[in-house]
C-alpha cells in the first residue's frame, strides 16, 4: 500500500482524507515515522480528528497518544 499526502500547504496545516479508518491510521503512522526521522513531531495536543458520518469504533493514535475527536474545526 502506498499512501501520499495530497494537501501539504503548511507544516502545521495537513489534511488527510479517506473513507477507511485503517488508511488514515496508516497515513498518520507513516507521517509520524518520517517526521521523527528529520527531528519533527506531531503535537498531539493540537492535532484533532473529525469524522463525517459514523465515527470509527477505534480511535486514531499518534504513537501511543489518543487524538481528540471534534465535530468541527
BELZI-V150937 format. One record per backbone hydrogen bond with DSSP energy under -1.0 kcal/mol. NH is the residue of the N-H (numbers start at 1). CO is the residue of the C=O. Records with the same first field share a line. If there is no record, write none. Layout:
NH=CO + CO
This chain:
13=10
15=7
24=20
25=21
26=22
27=23
28=24
29=25
30=26
31=27
32=28
33=29
34=30
35=31
36=32
37=33
39=36
40=35
44=42
46=43
47=43
49=68
62=65
65=62
67=60
70=49
